[in-house]
């Protein structure tokens, strides 16, 4: 029964991850509705996210490979500039330093790094609180409602702009990182909040979506590293561990086949439809949780 339950959650994760409706919130609500005891921590949810992460990497592989290469070159240039600084101080020469942020992909990489600073800080500080919130019967539903309100406001205001990586500033990156950090709480859609923050900052819809999904990569990897310690907890059995891995694989496969369609839907569709769905799902969740409580 537990295996079937994990398979169900993995399929839902693969479908819901790329829509701004909070896959984490839905997973928490379904877990409570089915009355199946949660595993240790939030490891299952993190591993399911890690599965769909594979779909993100495949979809944006060209951008990610360029980002990785330019990041490595930036590190080498920084090391070279440090060596040049030492040489200039010792020899009293004035040799010119290499420009670090010299192209669009380097600017993109630095923006992502800036966004990760508040994400890591909030995620680490709120880790125990997130686990408690995920076990609540009411908080995930309330978070889904909040997501709906944000999406509706963004849709009705018609915000957006013409900014891409070259034009974005570090203040935009910081606010997006804060939104991603807050989205660790169940019900608050990570993609919904970060895309909305990007549009508020003047990003184009295409760049806001791309930025949101690529930004999820280090956040999910970091969360998985933190939660891997739960594999050694007394509550974790060998069978449960294999089941979690199975769920991760299924979510990756499902996410791979639906990501292109869902990304197109997010870019071209109206946020209000997702907002209306969040209102319905949030109210049903709250009603169910209130009756159970």
Helices and strands as residue ranges (DSSP letters): H 2-16, H 23-34, H 43-59, H 61-91, H 104-125, H 127-134, H 139-157, H 170-182, H 190-200, H 205-227, G 228-232, H 238-268, H 271-292
